[in-house]
Amino acid sequence: MTLAELDVAPWLARALAFLFGSLWGSFVNVVIYRVPRELSVVFPGSHCPGCGSPIRPWDNVPVFSFLALRGRTRCCGARIAVRYLVVEVLAGLLAVALVETELMALPPETPLLRAAAIFLADFAVAMALVAAAFIDAEHMILPDSITLGGTLFGLATPALRGLGWADVFLGAIAGFFGVWGPFVVGYRWLRGRDGMGLGDAKLLMMAGALYGWKGAVFALFAGAFQATIAALLVFIIRGKIEEPAAVLLEREEIQQAARAGDAEAEKALREDPLATAPTAGLLSARLPFGPFLCLAIVEWMLAGEWLREAIGLG
């Protein structure tokens, strides 16, 4: 069967895509909460963050349940973070965007199986990037399960994105060393600390493995540009850039453990740049870079052909 033979009305395709995306967005919320805490994303089932009661299926419907319950759990009235709603809506919108930019752009004679493979592959990447962005925004870490897993996925599926093996392998190498060299090794040599984390280098490696060196280069520079704009706006509005609350809490726990003589905590204070507070000033402020890299990769995913022509990457 081909896309032409399937003959689904565009409005129905968009509606089904949003429903499909928001359902997976609910799972992405589980990943965002559990992966940084080293918990299983499968067991146990979803439960109330306040009292621990299992969440019933009809209270776990994406988007609708949050709105119907007005952002509070039914069992004990605990507040549900608005992030759950945001991620579900975002996942639905990304699924619709992929239908618009990919499925509807394919030739009508494209086999349905290939069209589905292209959509599902990029949708899986998009969900991984959403999870990585929110995890980094909250904890300033990028899990290897996402960055390295995404890299392997990209290296294994170049044909789905119209690339060759050489494109993705060279892209992965360029992505990693393009960050690791100047921003990790070079910055440490100049200023005595890392300018970017190794997780950022792995995320750029993932971008290169998925979209070749052009995608990695765009992600680095577009991500840096958008991060700079965001940092300036936050600094102008608030007068400072604060680290995420989870980072502050973890630092306090490490410092307390170090004062108690814990050897691992003392090692973390020496080696982990997040274990000590940054110095005052805009140039020393710490802003999670992962969300902006993820945003740039999604931009390339959705509009890569147009961007190649617009910025002259050919």
N, C-alpha and C positions, 0 to 999 in steps of 0.2 A: 504493500500500500504506500502511496505517495501523499505528500501534503495536499495536493490538489484533490485527490480522491477522498481525503478525510473531510475537507470542506466544512470547517468549523467557523461559525460567524465570529468576526473579530471581537465583538463585545463579550461573547461567551468565553473565548480564549483568554481574554484579560481577566474576567471574573474568576475563572478556574485557576488561573495563575496566581492571583492574589490569595485565594483560599489555600492553595498548595503552599505558597510561600509563607503565609502566616502560621500554618500548622508547623512547618519546620522552624519558624522563628521561635515557637514555644520551646522546642528542643534546644535551640541555640541559647536561650536563656538559662537552661539547665547547665549547659557547657560553660557559660560565662561565670556562673556562680560556683560550680563544683571543681572545675579543672585547677584553678589557682589554689584551691584548698586540698588538692590531691584526693578528691573523692570520686567514686564511680559515677559515671553519667547515666548508668542504667539502673542500678539498685542503690538505695530503695527508691520507690516511686515519689512523685512530687508530694511535698508536705508543707504545712504552714510554717513560716519562719518564726512565728510567735510562740505557738504552743506545741508544734510538732505533729499535729493531727494530719492524717492523709487528706489530700485534696481530692474531692470527688470529681468524676469526669465532667459533669455539667458545670462545675465551677472552674474548669480548666480549658474552656473554649477560647481560642486566641481572640484577642481584641474585645469580643463581646463580653466575656466574663469580667474583665477589668472594668469596663464601663458599667455593666449591670450592678456590680458590687461596689461601685464608686471608689475603687482603689483600696478596698479593705477586705480581709478574709472573712468568710462567713462564720467560721468556727469561733474565733475570739476577737475579731475586729482589728487585728494587727494591720498596720499600713503596708500595702504592696508597693514596692518601688516603681516609679513611673517608667523606669528602664524596661520593665517587662512589656509594657504597652508599646514603647518606642521600638524595641527590637522586633516585635511581631508585625507592626505596621511597616517597618523598614524592610523586613524580609519579604513581605507581600509585594511591596512596591518594586523591589529588586527583581522579583520573579516576573512582574508585569513588564519591567524595562527590558529584560532578556527576551521575552516574547516579542516585544516591539522591535528591538535592534537586531535580533538573531533569527528567530523563527520566521517572522514576517518578511525578512530580507532574503531568505533562502529561495532558490528557484522552485516553482511549483512541483517540478518532477523529482524533487529530493525525496529519497525513501524515508518513510516515517521513522524507521529505526535509527537512521543516521541523525535525523533532526532531533529526536528525543535524546540521543547520546550527547549531541552538542549542547543542548539546553541543560541537561542534568549535570554535565561536567562543569559548565560555567556556574550553574546555580550552586553546586557543592563548593566551588572555590569562593563564591560570593559569601556564602554562609560562614565559611572558615574565616574569611576576612572580617566579617562583622563580629564574630566571636573574638578574634585577635584584637580588634580595635577596642572593644569594650573592656576586655581583660587588661590590656595595657593602660587604658585610661584610668582604671581603678587601682591596679597593682604595680604598674610600670614594669611588667614582665611580658614576654612573648613566648608562649609555651612551644617547646620543640615539637610536641605532637601536632601542632598546626603548621609551623614553619618548615620543619623537615618533612612532615607528611605531605604538605602541599608541594614541596620541591620534588619528591619522588613521584607524586601524581602528575606533575607537569612533565617530568622526564619520560614518563610512560605513555603519555597521550598527546604527542605533538601534532598528529594528523588531525585531531579534532579542532585545532586552531589554525590549520593550514601551514604548519611549520615542519621543518625537517629535524632530524636528530642533532645535526651540528648546531642548528639555531638554538635549541634549548640547552644543550650542554655548555656551549660558549656563553649563552645568556646567564646561566646559573653561576658560572665562574666569574663573569664580569660583575654580576650583581653582588656577590659576596665580597670579592676583593675590592670592588669599587667603594665599599663602605669600610671594610676592615682595615685597608691600608691607610688612607688619609684620616679617617675619623676615629679610629680606635688606636692604631699604632702611632700614627703621626701626631695626633692631638695629645696623646699621652706623653709623647716625647717633648712636645712644646710646652704643655701646661701642667704636666704631672698627673693628669686624670683623663678618663675617657670622655670623648665628645659625644659618642653614641654607644649604645650597648651592642653586645654581640648578637642579641636577638634581632636588632634592626638589620644587621648584615645578613642574617639568615632569612629575614623576611624579603630583603632585596634579592637574595638567591632564589627564593620561591618565585618572585616576580619574573626573574630572568628565565627560570625553568619553564614558566607558563607562557611567556610572551616574548622571549628572546631578549637580546641586549637592548633593543630599542625600548621595549616595555620597561626594563629595569632602569634605564637612563631617565625615561620620563617619570617613573615613580619616584626616583631620588630627587630630581629637581622640582617637580611639581609638588611633591610632599614637603620639601624644604620651604618652598615659596609659601604654601598654604599654612604651614606651621609658623612661619615668621609673621605672617599677617595676623594669625590668631593670637600669638604671643603679644604682639604690639597692642592689639585691641584689648586683651585682658589687662595688660599692664596700664594702659591709659585709663580704663574704666575703674579698675580696682586698686591701682597703685602698686601691685605686687602679683607674683605668680606663685600660688601655693601648691605644694605637693599633694597628691591624693591622700585622703584620710587613712586608707589602708597602709600606705607607705609610712606615714608618721607613726601609726600604731606598731607596725613591725619593727621600726627603728627603736622605739622605746623598749620593746621586749628584748631586742638584741642587746641594747645598752645595759639593761637591768641584769641580764644573764651574764654579761661580761664583767660587771661589777661584782657579781657573785662568784667569779672565778671560772666560768664555763669556757673551756678551751675553744670550742667551735664558735661561740659568740665572739671571743677575742679575735679569732681568725677572720670572721666576717667583718669586724670593725676595720681590720687592716686591708682587706681585699675587696669588699663590696662597696662601691661608691655610694649606694643608697643608704648605707649604715651610718653615715655622718651627714649632718645638715649642710645644705649649700650655703655659701657666703651670700651676703646681701648684694642686691643689684640685678639688673635685667640680664646682663651677660652671664651671670652665674646661675640664673634660675633654671629649674628642671621642669621641662614640659614633655610629657609622653609623646614620642615621635611616631610610634606605631600607628595610631589612628589616622595620621595624615598620610603615611605610606599606604595604608589600606585604602583610604579614600582615592589616592592617585591610581592605585592598581585597578580599582573598580571603574574609575573614569576611563582608563585605557581599555578595559574589558568592554565597556559599553560604546565607546566612541573612538577606538583605536585607529580605524581607517581614516576618519576625519582628522584626528590629531596628527597622524603621520603627514598628511598633506599640509595641515595648518602650520606646523612647526618645522617642516622641511626635512623630516626623517626618511621620507620616500618609501 
